[in-house]
């Protein structure tokens, strides 16, 4: 009897935990801690193109099943040879991530973007999109969840992506930005000055 009760309790806890496990889709541009820009090291064309984050130099693979993508070097700019992208997937080989910011450009039809986040606890989708508006979307996860891949589908198509961003990549150490290094250096100089004064 006790075993059955414990089993019921554990089952209830698992169901409750899975009910709260989710990908969170928030319209707009909402940077998270440790946000990195995704950049191309070179111009590329193909069904698969690879980009790299600006602070940890982590590879991000972008693929499409029905489009030939064009990636231009420098700031991430993903377009399509036909002028319209219909499906595109972002993933970080060997890693997961906790946040992704996207901005599909020049959507053809209203509410024609379906964003699918595959996480460690399931697959979650969100439908949105305005041809005349700002299509920024921030995708995050609840505590303990991570994103394995993110796909954007569009029946009628959209023109491209500008500057997608990512954060919370598993097992990746960020290189401090120059402003952070200057701040740290200033603090260390001030501390050294205080120690020197005390000795005198």
C-alpha positions in Angstrom: 0.0 0.0 0.0 2.8 2.4 1.0 4.5 1.7 -2.4 1.4 2.6 -4.3 1.0 5.8 -2.4 4.7 6.8 -3.0 4.2 5.9 -6.7 1.1 8.1 -7.0 2.9 11.0 -5.3 5.9 10.7 -7.5 3.7 10.5 -10.6 1.9 13.6 -9.5 5.1 15.5 -8.9 6.4 14.5 -12.4 3.1 15.6 -14.0 3.2 18.9 -12.2 6.8 19.5 -13.1 6.1 18.8 -16.8 3.1 21.1 -16.7 5.4 24.0 -15.6 8.2 23.1 -18.0 7.9 25.3 -21.0 9.4 27.5 -23.6 8.4 31.1 -23.2 7.6 33.2 -26.3 7.7 37.0 -25.6 7.1 39.4 -28.5 9.7 42.1 -28.7 13.5 42.4 -28.1 14.3 41.3 -24.6 18.1 40.6 -24.2 19.1 38.1 -21.5 22.3 38.0 -19.4 25.3 37.0 -21.6 23.6 37.7 -24.9 25.8 37.1 -27.9 25.4 38.3 -31.5 25.6 35.6 -34.2 28.0 36.5 -37.0 29.3 35.0 -40.2 33.0 34.6 -40.6 32.6 34.5 -44.4 30.0 34.8 -47.1 28.2 31.5 -47.7 25.5 30.0 -49.8 23.8 26.6 -49.3 21.1 24.6 -47.5 23.3 24.7 -44.4 25.4 27.7 -43.4 27.4 28.1 -40.2 27.7 31.2 -38.1 29.7 32.0 -34.9 28.9 33.9 -31.8 30.8 37.1 -31.2 32.0 36.6 -27.7 32.6 32.8 -27.3 33.2 32.0 -31.0 30.7 29.1 -30.7 29.4 27.6 -34.0 25.7 28.0 -34.7 24.4 26.0 -37.7 21.5 27.4 -39.8 19.7 25.0 -42.1 16.7 24.9 -44.4 14.9 22.0 -46.1 13.3 24.0 -49.0 15.5 27.2 -49.3 19.0 27.9 -50.4 20.3 30.3 -47.8 22.7 33.2 -48.3 24.8 34.3 -45.4 26.8 37.5 -45.7 30.0 38.0 -43.7 30.1 40.1 -40.6 26.8 41.0 -38.8 24.5 38.0 -39.3 22.2 38.6 -42.4 20.4 35.5 -43.7 18.6 35.8 -47.0 17.4 33.3 -49.7 18.3 33.0 -53.3 14.6 33.2 -54.3 14.0 36.2 -52.2 11.8 34.4 -49.6 12.6 32.0 -46.8 10.0 29.5 -45.9 11.7 27.3 -43.2 14.9 27.8 -41.2 16.4 26.0 -38.2 19.0 27.2 -35.7 21.0 24.8 -33.6 24.3 24.8 -31.7 26.2 21.5 -32.4 26.9 19.6 -29.2 25.3 22.3 -27.0 21.9 23.6 -25.8 20.9 27.2 -25.1 18.4 29.1 -23.0 17.5 32.1 -25.1 17.2 33.1 -28.7 16.1 36.5 -30.2 15.0 36.6 -33.8 13.6 39.2 -36.1 12.2 37.8 -39.4 12.1 40.6 -42.0 9.3 41.5 -44.5 6.7 38.8 -43.8 4.4 38.3 -46.7 1.2 37.4 -44.8 -0.2 38.2 -41.3 0.4 35.6 -38.6 2.3 33.3 -40.9 5.3 32.7 -38.7 5.3 29.4 -36.7 8.2 29.3 -34.2 9.0 25.8 -32.8 11.3 25.4 -29.9 12.5 21.8 -29.2 13.5 21.6 -25.5 14.6 18.9 -23.1 10.9 18.6 -21.9 9.0 18.8 -25.2 8.2 20.8 -28.3 6.5 24.1 -28.0 5.1 26.4 -30.8 4.1 30.0 -31.2 2.3 31.7 -34.1 2.7 35.4 -34.9 3.9 37.9 -37.5 3.0 41.2 -39.0 4.1 42.2 -42.5 4.1 45.9 -41.5 5.5 45.7 -38.0 8.3 44.7 -35.8 8.7 40.9 -35.7 11.2 40.6 -32.9 10.5 37.6 -30.7 12.4 36.5 -27.6 12.3 32.8 -26.8 13.4 31.7 -23.3 12.9 28.7 -21.1 11.7 28.1 -17.6 14.1 27.0 -14.9 16.0 23.8 -15.7 14.9 23.7 -19.3 17.1 24.2 -22.3 16.5 24.6 -26.1 17.9 22.1 -28.5 16.8 23.7 -31.7 14.6 26.5 -32.9 12.7 26.4 -36.2 10.8 29.2 -38.0 8.3 28.1 -40.6 6.3 30.4 -43.0 3.9 29.2 -45.7 4.0 32.4 -47.7 7.6 33.3 -46.8 9.6 36.2 -45.4 12.6 38.1 -46.7 15.4 37.2 -44.2 16.9 37.5 -40.7 18.9 40.4 -39.2 21.2 39.9 -36.3 19.8 36.9 -34.4 21.1 36.6 -30.8 21.6 33.8 -28.4 22.6 33.2 -24.7 22.9 30.5 -22.1 24.9 28.1 -24.4 25.8 25.0 -22.3 29.4 24.6 -21.4 30.6 27.8 -23.0 32.6 30.5 -21.2 32.1 34.0 -22.4 35.1 36.3 -23.2 34.6 39.6 -21.4 33.7 42.5 -23.6 36.3 45.4 -23.8 34.1 47.7 -21.6 34.0 45.0 -18.9 37.8 44.6 -19.0 38.2 48.4 -18.7 35.9 48.4 -15.7 37.7 45.5 -14.1 41.1 47.1 -14.8 40.0 50.4 -13.2 38.8 48.6 -10.1 42.1 46.8 -9.8 44.1 50.0 -10.2 42.0 51.7 -7.5 42.5 48.7 -5.1 46.3 48.7 -5.7 46.3 52.5 -4.9 44.5 51.9 -1.7 46.8 49.1 -0.6 49.9 51.3 -1.4 48.5 54.2 0.6 48.0 51.9 3.6 51.5 50.7 3.5 52.9 54.2 3.5 
